[in-house]
C-alpha cells in the first residue's frame, strides 16, 4: 500500500511540474517557472523517498531527501520574493 501512495505522490508532483511548465511556455509569467522548478524538485524528493523506503531500505537517503526538498522550497521562495511583478 505504501508503494502505491509514494508512487501517486511522485506522479502528482510530476504532473504539477509539467502543467506549470506548459503554462509558463504559453504565458511567459515567471512565477509559473519558479513553481514548476519547485515541483520538479519535489518530484525528485518523492523519487528519493521511494528509493529510500522501498528500493534501498538499508541505505539512509533522508539527508538527500531533505536537501532536495529544501532546494525546491528555496527556488519557490526566491521566485516569490525577487521575481514579483
C-alpha positions as CSV (number, residue, x, y, z in Angstrom):
1,X,0.0,0.0,0.0
2,X,2.9,2.4,0.8
3,X,4.4,1.9,-2.7
4,X,1.1,3.0,-4.3
5,X,0.9,6.1,-2.2
6,X,4.6,7.0,-2.7
7,X,4.2,6.5,-6.5
8,X,1.0,8.5,-6.6
9,X,2.7,11.4,-4.8
10,X,5.6,11.4,-7.2
11,X,3.2,11.2,-10.2
12,X,1.2,14.1,-8.8
13,X,4.2,16.3,-8.3
14,X,5.5,15.5,-11.8
15,X,2.1,16.3,-13.3
16,X,2.0,19.6,-11.4
17,X,5.5,20.5,-12.7
18,X,4.6,19.5,-16.2
19,X,1.4,21.6,-16.2
20,X,3.1,24.6,-14.7
21,X,5.9,24.5,-17.2
22,X,3.4,24.2,-20.0
23,X,1.5,27.2,-18.7
24,X,4.8,29.1,-18.5
25,X,5.6,28.4,-22.1
26,X,2.2,29.8,-23.1
27,X,2.1,32.9,-21.0
28,X,5.8,33.6,-20.0
29,X,4.7,34.6,-16.5
30,X,7.9,33.9,-14.5
31,X,6.2,32.8,-11.3
32,X,4.9,29.7,-13.2
33,X,8.5,28.9,-14.0
34,X,9.5,29.1,-10.3
35,X,6.6,26.9,-9.4
36,X,7.4,24.3,-12.0
37,X,11.0,24.2,-10.8
38,X,9.8,23.8,-7.2
39,X,7.5,20.9,-8.2
40,X,10.4,19.3,-10.2
41,X,12.4,19.3,-7.0
42,X,9.5,17.8,-5.1
43,X,9.2,15.1,-7.8
44,X,12.9,14.3,-7.2
45,X,12.2,14.3,-3.4
46,X,9.4,11.8,-3.9
47,X,11.6,9.6,-6.1
48,X,14.3,9.6,-3.4
49,X,11.6,8.7,-0.9
50,X,10.6,5.7,-3.0
51,X,14.2,4.7,-3.3
52,X,14.8,5.2,0.4
53,X,11.8,3.3,1.7
54,X,11.3,0.6,-0.9
55,X,14.2,0.1,-3.2
56,X,17.2,0.6,-0.9
57,X,15.9,0.2,2.7
58,X,19.4,-0.4,4.1
59,X,20.8,2.9,2.9
60,X,19.7,6.1,4.6
61,X,18.7,8.7,2.0
62,X,17.0,11.1,4.4
63,X,19.7,13.7,4.2
64,X,19.4,13.7,0.4
65,X,15.6,13.9,0.6
66,X,15.8,16.9,3.0
67,X,18.3,18.8,0.9
68,X,16.2,18.2,-2.2
69,X,13.0,19.4,-0.5
70,X,14.9,22.5,0.9
71,X,16.3,23.4,-2.6
72,X,12.8,23.1,-4.1
73,X,11.3,25.3,-1.5
74,X,14.1,27.8,-1.8
75,X,13.5,28.1,-5.5
76,X,9.9,28.9,-5.0
77,X,10.7,31.3,-2.2
78,X,13.3,33.1,-4.4
79,X,10.7,33.4,-7.2
80,X,8.1,34.8,-4.8
81,X,10.4,37.4,-3.2
82,X,12.7,38.6,-6.0
83,X,10.8,37.9,-9.2
84,X,7.4,39.5,-8.2
85,X,5.9,41.9,-10.8
